[in-house]
Amino acid sequence: MGADQMYTKHNGSTHTLRGVFLFFIGLFFVVGCSEQTASKPPEAAVPQKVTTAQKPAKSAPSKPSQVSSLEALQKGTLGKGAKEGPLRDVNFDFDRYDVRPDMRDILKGHAAWLKANPQVRVEVEGHCDERGTSEYNLALGAKRAESVKRYLIDLGISPDRLSTISYGEELPMCKEQNEACWAKDRRAHFVVRAGPTT
């Protein structure tokens, strides 16, 4: 048998092997695709599974939360009547940092809520209206936050659960230049930093 004949014979068997190989790959592909299609859930079932998975989260009791004024500003909800959370802001008189008599009952309610939720930590933000220098208002905001913190401590809240920060005049609730607007800006805002364990 000559070299040409051996090559032809070898080449012919190569074509045969290649054909068998391609046949099995095609068969594997067809069987694999049909199994994948058969095991795929119908599309109507997919949304039901998503809905079912979300139901327990909605029905579970939610932990109290309250965002900072800075977070509210970033979300575009600062001063827009968004849900405030479990602790309402308390307001101050112009150029004052002592707790007003009409705000004391609100703080007593906050203390009761904090006692009922012992794992909660709160940050008290001090805010001012736009009148005065930035430096003065930053210091005044710090005094307002500290005043509220001391009041809550006097009502039995542990100091290690309370922290303070001052934003001065930097995060106003509204931007009109009138007393009604400025009164909203003179405030202490409460941020729930950790929720209670249930």
C-alpha positions in Angstrom: 0.0 0.0 0.0 1.5 3.3 -1.1 1.7 6.5 0.9 -1.1 8.1 -1.1 -3.4 5.1 -0.5 -2.6 5.2 3.3 -3.4 8.9 3.5 -6.6 8.4 1.6 -7.6 5.5 3.9 -6.6 7.5 7.0 -8.3 10.6 5.7 -11.5 8.7 5.0 -11.7 7.3 8.6 -11.0 10.8 9.9 -14.1 12.1 8.1 -16.1 9.2 9.5 -14.9 9.9 13.1 -15.5 13.6 12.7 -19.1 12.9 11.5 -19.8 10.6 14.4 -18.3 13.2 16.8 -20.5 16.0 15.4 -23.5 13.7 15.5 -23.0 13.1 19.3 -22.4 16.8 20.0 -25.6 17.7 18.1 -27.5 15.0 20.0 -26.1 16.2 23.3 -27.1 19.8 22.5 -30.7 18.8 21.5 -31.1 16.6 24.6 -29.5 19.3 26.9 -31.7 22.0 25.5 -34.9 20.0 25.9 -34.0 19.1 29.5 -33.3 22.7 30.3 -36.6 23.8 28.9 -38.4 21.0 30.7 -36.9 21.9 34.0 -37.5 25.7 33.7 -40.6 26.7 35.6 -43.4 28.3 33.7 -43.1 32.1 33.5 -46.4 32.5 35.4 -44.9 30.8 38.4 -41.9 33.2 38.7 -43.8 36.3 39.8 -45.8 34.3 42.4 -42.6 33.0 43.9 -41.2 36.6 44.2 -44.4 37.8 45.8 -44.5 34.9 48.2 -40.9 35.5 49.2 -41.7 39.2 49.9 -44.8 38.6 52.1 -43.1 37.5 55.3 -40.9 40.6 55.2 -43.9 42.9 54.9 -45.8 41.1 57.7 -42.9 41.0 60.1 -42.9 43.9 62.6 -40.6 46.6 61.4 -37.9 48.2 63.6 -38.3 51.9 64.3 -36.0 53.9 62.1 -35.4 57.6 61.6 -33.0 59.1 59.1 -30.7 62.0 59.6 -31.4 65.4 58.2 -28.4 64.9 55.9 -29.9 61.6 54.6 -33.3 63.3 54.1 -31.6 66.1 52.2 -29.9 63.6 49.9 -33.2 61.8 49.3 -35.0 65.1 48.7 -37.4 64.6 51.6 -36.0 67.2 54.1 -38.8 69.5 55.1 -41.4 67.8 52.8 -43.5 66.2 55.5 -41.9 62.7 55.0 -42.7 60.2 57.8 -40.6 61.4 60.7 -40.3 58.2 62.7 -40.9 57.4 66.3 -39.2 60.6 67.7 -40.6 64.0 66.8 -38.4 67.1 66.5 -38.4 69.6 69.3 -38.1 73.4 68.6 -36.3 76.3 70.3 -36.9 80.0 70.7 -34.7 82.5 68.7 -31.1 82.5 69.9 -31.9 80.1 72.8 -30.9 76.6 73.6 -32.9 75.8 76.8 -35.7 73.3 76.4 -39.0 75.2 76.0 -41.8 74.2 78.5 -44.1 73.2 75.6 -41.4 70.8 74.3 -40.9 69.0 77.7 -43.9 66.7 77.3 -42.6 65.6 73.9 -39.2 64.8 75.4 -40.9 62.9 78.2 -42.7 60.8 75.6 -39.3 60.2 73.8 -37.8 59.1 77.1 -40.7 56.6 77.6 -40.2 55.3 74.1 -36.5 54.9 74.7 -37.0 53.0 77.9 -39.4 50.7 76.1 -36.7 50.1 73.4 -33.5 49.7 75.4 -31.3 48.7 72.4 -32.0 51.9 70.6 -29.2 54.5 70.3 -30.1 58.0 69.3 -28.1 60.8 67.7 -29.5 64.3 68.6 -28.9 66.9 65.8 -28.8 70.6 66.7 -30.1 73.0 64.0 -30.5 76.8 63.7 -32.2 79.3 61.4 -30.1 81.3 58.9 -29.7 84.4 61.1 -26.2 84.8 62.6 -22.8 83.7 61.4 -22.1 80.1 60.4 -19.7 79.7 63.3 -22.2 81.1 65.8 -25.0 78.9 64.6 -22.8 75.8 64.6 -22.0 76.5 68.3 -25.7 77.2 69.0 -26.8 74.0 67.3 -24.3 72.0 69.5 -25.7 73.7 72.6 -29.3 72.8 71.6 -28.3 69.1 71.0 -26.5 68.9 74.3 -29.4 70.6 76.1 -31.8 67.9 74.8 -29.4 65.1 75.6 -29.0 66.4 79.2 -32.8 66.6 79.5 -33.2 63.0 78.4 -30.4 61.8 80.8 -32.3 63.6 83.6 -35.4 61.5 82.6 -33.4 58.3 83.0 -31.9 57.6 79.6 -28.3 56.3 79.8 -25.7 58.7 78.4 -24.1 56.0 76.3 -27.2 55.7 74.2 -27.2 59.3 73.2 -24.8 61.2 71.0 -25.0 64.7 69.5 -24.0 66.6 66.3 -24.6 70.2 65.2 -25.4 71.2 61.6 -25.9 74.9 62.5 -27.8 76.6 59.7 -26.6 74.2 57.0 -29.7 72.0 56.7 -32.8 74.2 56.8 -36.3 72.7 56.8 -37.5 75.5 54.6 -35.8 78.4 52.8 -38.3 81.2 53.1 -37.1 84.3 55.1 -39.9 84.6 57.6 -40.5 83.7 61.2 -42.7 80.7 60.5 -39.9 79.2 58.4 -37.2 80.1 60.9 -39.2 78.6 63.7 -39.1 75.2 61.9 -35.3 75.5 61.5 -34.6 76.0 65.2 -34.8 72.4 66.1 -33.3 69.2 67.6 -33.8 66.2 65.3 -33.5 62.6 66.5 -31.8 59.9 64.5 -32.4 56.3 65.5 -29.0 54.7 64.9 -29.7 51.1 66.0 -33.1 49.3 66.2 -34.3 47.3 69.1 -34.0 43.5 68.9 -37.4 41.8 68.7 
